[in-house]
């Protein structure tokens, strides 16, 4: 599998085989790191880490993953460069592309990461935008594969804000890899219809289903329940409205019992607002898997850098 020179802006751009390759490569790199074995595939490579939005997992994962493979990461916060302010995104991209070998971007507009990829001439990786969060989905799927030994045929249910970047990206990835995926959310927070149509086409090809519902019974039979914060970064002024709207969709013991399976796992991309989208008792019961998932951000991000930029 040759992904050299590719950018990761959304999983829509990758085939099922390419996504599975990245997950398997991450598992291999994780196993080696557990044995104290790191590599040098990024030796001599300098990587720009652009952060409009702050982060714990994304920043640490890119930094440690890069260093593990012999590269140099350079953090560029929103006040460190003139991205789209005194200098256009296009011009900033052309400058960074002449200095760095790869660029990570975590911020607001999907258009920004797309311009960075178009004009920089180097691999660009989406560490999160308002529309998509592809590196998180790779970590989620590695975690599912560790727990169940497979991905195709699993039933994954996302509960909460069904039109945020996590719901969008899980729907894309699930459709491509044959996971039966359900979004459980109030109708006002359902995903955009065009994206649902595209993901159902992916699912049809993979032999799985995409279901969008507001019926709590949609959790029945789930192998994994996934939730995220009710207010994404930049939406803090909507907090009271969202809490009122989403309270019936809280992942609590009652909802977990509706599933009807003891082996169901709970996933969360973190940070979690316990008492909102998930109760503390449910979170703590499944915390080992949740923090496996957090650790897997690093292994999957490392795999992306190795596959697209590594020697």
C-alpha positions as CSV (number, residue, x, y, z in Angstrom):
1,X,0.0,0.0,0.0
2,X,1.6,3.3,-1.1
3,X,0.1,6.4,0.5
4,X,3.3,8.5,0.2
5,X,2.6,12.2,-0.4
6,X,-1.1,11.9,0.4
7,X,-3.0,14.3,2.7
8,X,-5.6,13.2,5.2
9,X,-8.4,15.8,5.1
10,X,-11.4,13.5,5.4
11,X,-11.9,9.7,5.2
12,X,-14.0,10.3,2.2
13,X,-10.8,10.5,0.2
14,X,-9.6,7.1,1.3
15,X,-10.7,3.6,0.1
16,X,-11.8,1.0,2.7
17,X,-8.5,-0.9,2.0
18,X,-6.4,2.2,2.7
19,X,-8.3,2.9,5.9
20,X,-7.8,-0.7,7.1
21,X,-4.1,-0.4,6.2
22,X,-3.7,2.6,8.4
23,X,-5.4,0.8,11.3
24,X,-3.3,-2.3,10.9
25,X,-0.1,-0.2,10.6
26,X,-1.1,1.6,13.8
27,X,-1.5,-1.7,15.6
28,X,1.9,-2.8,14.4
29,X,3.6,0.4,15.6
30,X,1.7,0.2,18.9
31,X,3.0,-3.4,19.4
32,X,6.6,-2.3,18.7
33,X,6.4,0.7,21.0
34,X,5.2,-1.6,23.8
35,X,8.4,-3.5,23.3
36,X,10.4,-0.3,23.4
37,X,11.0,-0.3,19.7
38,X,10.7,3.1,17.8
39,X,11.7,3.9,14.3
40,X,13.4,6.5,12.2
41,X,11.1,6.8,9.2
42,X,10.7,10.6,9.9
43,X,14.4,11.2,10.4
44,X,15.3,14.6,8.9
45,X,11.6,15.6,8.6
46,X,10.2,18.8,10.1
47,X,6.5,18.9,10.8
48,X,4.4,22.0,11.5
49,X,1.6,21.6,14.0
50,X,-0.9,24.5,13.5
51,X,-3.5,24.9,16.3
52,X,-6.3,27.4,16.0
53,X,-8.1,25.3,18.6
54,X,-6.3,24.0,21.8
55,X,-5.9,20.3,22.3
56,X,-4.6,17.7,24.6
57,X,-4.7,14.4,22.7
58,X,-4.1,15.8,19.2
59,X,-1.1,17.9,20.1
60,X,0.5,15.2,22.3
61,X,-0.2,12.5,19.7
62,X,1.4,14.3,16.8
63,X,4.4,15.5,19.0
64,X,5.2,12.1,20.5
65,X,4.4,10.2,17.3
66,X,6.8,12.5,15.3
67,X,9.6,12.2,17.9
68,X,9.2,8.4,18.1
69,X,10.0,8.2,14.4
70,X,12.9,10.6,14.5
71,X,11.2,13.8,13.2
72,X,11.0,17.3,14.6
73,X,7.6,18.8,15.5
74,X,7.1,22.6,15.6
75,X,4.0,23.9,17.5
76,X,2.4,27.0,15.8
77,X,-0.4,28.4,17.9
78,X,-3.0,30.9,16.6
79,X,-0.9,33.8,17.7
80,X,2.4,32.4,16.3
81,X,1.7,32.8,12.6
82,X,-0.3,35.1,10.3
83,X,-2.7,32.4,9.0
84,X,-5.5,34.2,7.2
85,X,-4.8,37.5,9.1
86,X,-2.0,39.6,7.8
87,X,-1.2,36.9,5.3
88,X,-3.5,34.8,3.2
89,X,-3.9,31.1,3.9
90,X,-2.6,30.4,0.4
91,X,0.6,32.4,0.9
92,X,1.2,31.0,4.4
93,X,0.8,27.5,2.9
94,X,3.4,28.2,0.2
95,X,5.8,29.5,2.8
96,X,5.3,26.5,5.2
97,X,5.5,24.0,2.4
98,X,9.1,25.3,1.6
99,X,10.2,25.0,5.2
100,X,8.3,21.9,6.5
101,X,7.9,18.4,5.2
102,X,4.4,17.9,6.6
103,X,1.6,20.1,8.2
104,X,-1.0,19.3,10.8
105,X,-4.0,21.7,11.1
106,X,-6.5,21.8,13.9
107,X,-9.0,24.6,13.7
108,X,-12.4,25.7,12.5
109,X,-13.0,25.8,8.7
110,X,-12.5,22.7,6.5
111,X,-11.7,25.2,3.8
112,X,-8.5,26.2,5.6
113,X,-7.1,22.7,5.8
114,X,-8.0,22.1,2.1
115,X,-6.2,25.3,1.1
116,X,-3.1,24.3,3.1
117,X,-3.1,21.0,1.2
118,X,-3.6,22.6,-2.2
119,X,-0.9,25.2,-1.9
120,X,1.8,23.8,0.4
121,X,2.9,20.9,-1.8
122,X,3.4,18.7,1.3
123,X,1.2,16.2,3.1
124,X,-1.4,17.9,5.3
125,X,-3.3,16.2,8.1
126,X,-6.6,17.3,9.5
127,X,-6.4,17.3,13.3
128,X,-10.0,18.5,13.5
129,X,-12.2,21.0,11.8
130,X,-15.9,21.9,12.3
131,X,-16.8,19.3,9.7
132,X,-14.5,16.3,10.1
133,X,-12.1,14.6,12.6
134,X,-10.6,11.7,10.6
135,X,-7.6,10.9,12.9
136,X,-10.0,10.4,15.8
137,X,-12.0,7.8,13.8
138,X,-8.8,5.8,13.1
139,X,-8.2,5.7,16.9
140,X,-11.8,4.7,17.5
141,X,-11.7,1.9,14.9
142,X,-8.4,0.6,16.2
143,X,-10.0,0.4,19.7
144,X,-13.0,-1.4,18.3
145,X,-10.8,-3.9,16.5
146,X,-8.8,-4.5,19.7
147,X,-12.1,-5.2,21.6
148,X,-13.9,-7.3,19.1
149,X,-11.3,-8.6,16.7
150,X,-13.1,-7.2,13.7
151,X,-14.9,-4.1,12.3
152,X,-17.3,-5.3,9.6
153,X,-20.6,-6.3,11.0
154,X,-20.4,-4.5,14.3
155,X,-23.2,-2.2,15.4
156,X,-22.0,1.3,16.5
157,X,-24.4,3.9,17.9
158,X,-23.6,7.5,18.3
159,X,-25.8,9.3,20.8
160,X,-26.0,13.1,21.0
161,X,-25.3,16.0,18.6
162,X,-25.8,14.1,15.3
163,X,-24.5,16.8,13.0
164,X,-21.1,17.5,14.6
165,X,-17.7,16.6,13.2
166,X,-17.6,13.3,15.2
167,X,-21.0,12.1,14.0
168,X,-20.0,13.0,10.4
169,X,-16.7,11.3,10.5
170,X,-17.9,8.1,12.3
171,X,-20.7,7.8,9.7
172,X,-18.2,8.1,6.8
173,X,-15.8,5.6,8.3
174,X,-18.5,3.2,9.3
175,X,-20.0,3.3,5.9
176,X,-16.7,2.6,4.2
177,X,-15.7,-0.3,6.5
178,X,-19.1,-2.1,6.8
179,X,-20.0,-1.1,10.4
180,X,-23.8,-0.8,11.0
181,X,-24.0,2.7,12.2
182,X,-26.8,4.5,14.0
183,X,-27.1,8.2,14.9
184,X,-29.5,8.7,17.8
185,X,-30.3,12.4,18.1
186,X,-33.2,14.9,18.1
187,X,-34.3,15.8,14.5
188,X,-32.9,19.3,14.8
189,X,-29.4,17.8,15.2
190,X,-29.5,15.3,12.4
191,X,-26.6,15.3,9.9
192,X,-26.8,17.0,6.5
193,X,-28.8,15.0,4.0
194,X,-26.2,15.0,1.3
195,X,-23.6,13.5,3.6
196,X,-26.1,10.8,4.8
197,X,-26.8,9.9,1.2
198,X,-23.1,9.6,0.4
199,X,-22.5,7.4,3.5
200,X,-25.4,5.2,2.7
201,X,-23.8,4.6,-0.7
202,X,-20.6,3.6,1.1
203,X,-22.6,1.3,3.4
204,X,-24.5,-0.3,0.5
205,X,-21.1,-1.2,-1.1
206,X,-19.8,-2.6,2.2
207,X,-23.0,-4.5,3.1
208,X,-23.9,-2.5,6.2
209,X,-26.5,0.1,7.2
210,X,-26.7,3.8,8.2
211,X,-29.7,4.6,10.4
212,X,-30.7,8.1,11.7
213,X,-33.3,8.1,14.4
214,X,-34.6,10.0,17.5
215,X,-36.0,6.8,19.0
216,X,-34.0,5.8,22.1
217,X,-34.7,2.1,21.2
218,X,-32.2,2.6,18.4
219,X,-29.5,1.5,21.0
220,X,-30.8,-2.0,21.1
221,X,-28.2,-4.6,20.2
222,X,-25.3,-2.1,20.0
223,X,-21.8,-3.4,20.3
224,X,-20.5,0.1,21.1
225,X,-22.2,3.3,22.3
226,X,-20.4,6.5,21.4
227,X,-21.0,10.1,22.6
228,X,-19.3,13.5,22.5
229,X,-19.7,16.8,24.2
230,X,-23.1,18.5,23.6
231,X,-21.4,21.8,22.7
232,X,-18.4,21.8,20.4
233,X,-15.7,24.5,20.7
234,X,-17.1,27.8,19.6
235,X,-20.7,26.9,20.5
236,X,-20.5,27.6,24.3
237,X,-23.3,30.2,24.0
238,X,-25.6,27.4,23.1
239,X,-24.9,25.3,26.2
240,X,-28.3,25.8,28.0
241,X,-30.3,25.2,24.9
242,X,-28.3,22.0,24.0
243,X,-28.5,20.6,27.6
244,X,-32.3,20.9,27.5
245,X,-32.5,19.4,24.0
246,X,-30.1,16.5,24.6
247,X,-30.9,15.5,28.2
248,X,-33.1,12.6,27.0
249,X,-30.1,11.3,25.1
250,X,-27.7,11.2,28.0
251,X,-25.7,7.9,28.1
252,X,-26.7,6.6,31.6
253,X,-27.3,3.3,33.2
254,X,-30.9,3.2,32.0
255,X,-29.8,3.7,28.4
256,X,-27.1,1.1,28.7
257,X,-29.6,-1.4,30.0
258,X,-31.8,-0.8,27.0
259,X,-29.1,-2.2,24.8
260,X,-29.7,-5.7,26.1
261,X,-26.1,-6.9,25.8
262,X,-23.5,-7.2,28.6
263,X,-20.5,-7.0,26.4
264,X,-21.4,-3.6,24.9
265,X,-18.6,-1.0,25.3
266,X,-18.7,2.8,25.7
267,X,-16.5,5.2,23.7
268,X,-15.8,8.9,24.1
269,X,-13.4,11.1,22.1
270,X,-12.8,13.3,25.2
271,X,-12.8,15.6,27.0
272,X,-16.0,14.4,28.7
273,X,-18.5,16.6,30.5
274,X,-19.7,14.0,33.0
275,X,-23.2,14.7,34.1
276,X,-24.1,16.0,30.6
277,X,-23.6,13.5,27.7
278,X,-22.5,10.7,30.0
279,X,-23.0,9.9,33.7
280,X,-19.9,9.4,35.8
281,X,-20.8,5.8,36.7
282,X,-21.1,4.7,33.1
283,X,-17.9,6.6,32.2
284,X,-15.9,5.1,35.0
285,X,-17.2,1.6,34.4
286,X,-15.8,1.8,30.8
287,X,-12.9,4.1,31.5
288,X,-10.2,1.5,30.6
289,X,-11.5,1.3,27.1
290,X,-12.0,5.1,26.8
291,X,-8.3,5.7,27.7
292,X,-7.2,2.9,25.4
293,X,-9.0,4.9,22.8
294,X,-7.2,8.1,23.9
295,X,-3.8,6.4,23.7
296,X,-4.7,5.1,20.3
297,X,-4.8,8.6,18.9
298,X,-1.0,8.6,19.1
299,X,-0.5,5.2,17.4
300,X,-2.9,6.0,14.6
301,X,-1.6,9.5,14.0
302,X,1.9,8.0,13.9
303,X,0.7,5.5,11.3
304,X,-0.7,8.4,9.2
305,X,2.6,10.3,9.3
306,X,4.7,7.2,8.6
307,X,2.5,6.1,5.7
308,X,2.2,9.5,4.0
309,X,5.6,11.0,4.8
310,X,8.0,8.3,6.2
311,X,11.1,7.2,4.5
